[in-house]
């Protein structure tokens, strides 16, 4: 599920940038991008929780250290890319 949500978040972020560049209303795409980023994190957390309940320590040791850094980078990138049009628009209007 997290892979689906992550893919939708990436598509919404690309749509956000495209709509900004074409001068159209991009706020709905920004909202979708950030919302699906959060849903991706919740789905990932749920998966890890299932592994803990099932005591699948090998999966936890393999996935969690790598995914921690990956998720931090992707979430920060999503936030920056999704709110960049807001700051660029304010900068142009000033």
C-alpha positions in Angstrom: 0.0 0.0 0.0 2.8 2.4 0.8 4.2 1.9 -2.7 0.9 3.0 -4.2 0.6 6.0 -2.0 4.2 7.0 -2.7 3.6 6.7 -6.4 0.5 8.9 -6.2 2.4 11.4 -4.0 5.2 11.6 -6.7 2.6 12.1 -9.5 0.8 14.8 -7.5 4.1 16.6 -6.9 5.0 16.5 -10.5 1.5 17.8 -11.4 1.9 20.5 -8.8 5.1 21.8 -10.5 3.5 21.5 -13.9 0.4 23.5 -12.9 2.6 26.2 -11.3 4.7 26.5 -14.5 1.6 26.8 -16.7 0.1 29.4 -14.4 -2.9 27.4 -13.3 -4.2 26.7 -9.8 -1.8 24.3 -8.2 -3.1 24.2 -4.7 -5.2 21.0 -5.0 -2.1 19.1 -6.4 0.0 20.5 -3.6 -2.6 19.3 -1.1 -2.7 15.9 -2.7 1.1 15.6 -2.8 1.5 16.3 0.9 -1.5 14.2 1.9 -0.3 11.2 0.0 3.2 11.7 1.5 1.6 11.4 4.9 -0.4 8.3 3.9 2.8 6.7 2.6 4.4 7.2 6.0 1.4 5.8 7.8 1.3 2.8 5.6 5.0 2.2 6.1 4.6 2.5 9.8 1.7 0.0 9.7 3.9 -2.5 7.8 6.7 -2.2 10.4 4.1 -2.6 13.1 2.9 -5.8 11.6 6.5 -7.1 11.5 6.9 -6.3 15.2 3.7 -8.1 16.0 4.8 -11.1 14.0 8.3 -10.9 15.5 9.9 -10.8 12.1 13.2 -9.4 13.3 15.1 -10.3 10.1 12.7 -8.1 8.1 13.1 -5.3 10.6 16.9 -5.5 10.7 17.0 -5.5 6.8 14.4 -2.8 6.0 14.1 -0.3 8.9 17.7 1.2 8.9 17.6 1.7 5.1 14.0 3.0 4.9 14.6 5.4 7.8 17.1 7.5 5.8 15.1 7.0 2.5 11.9 8.2 4.1 13.5 11.3 5.6 15.0 12.2 2.2 11.8 11.6 0.3 9.6 13.4 2.8 11.9 16.5 2.9 12.0 16.5 -0.9 8.2 16.2 -1.1 7.7 19.1 1.3 10.2 21.3 -0.5 8.9 20.5 -3.9 5.3 20.9 -2.9 5.6 24.3 -1.1 8.2 25.8 -3.5 5.5 27.3 -5.8 4.0 29.1 -2.8 7.3 30.8 -2.1 8.1 31.4 -5.7 4.7 33.0 -6.2 5.2 35.3 -3.2 8.7 36.2 -4.5 7.4 37.2 -7.9 4.5 39.3 -6.4 6.9 41.2 -4.2 
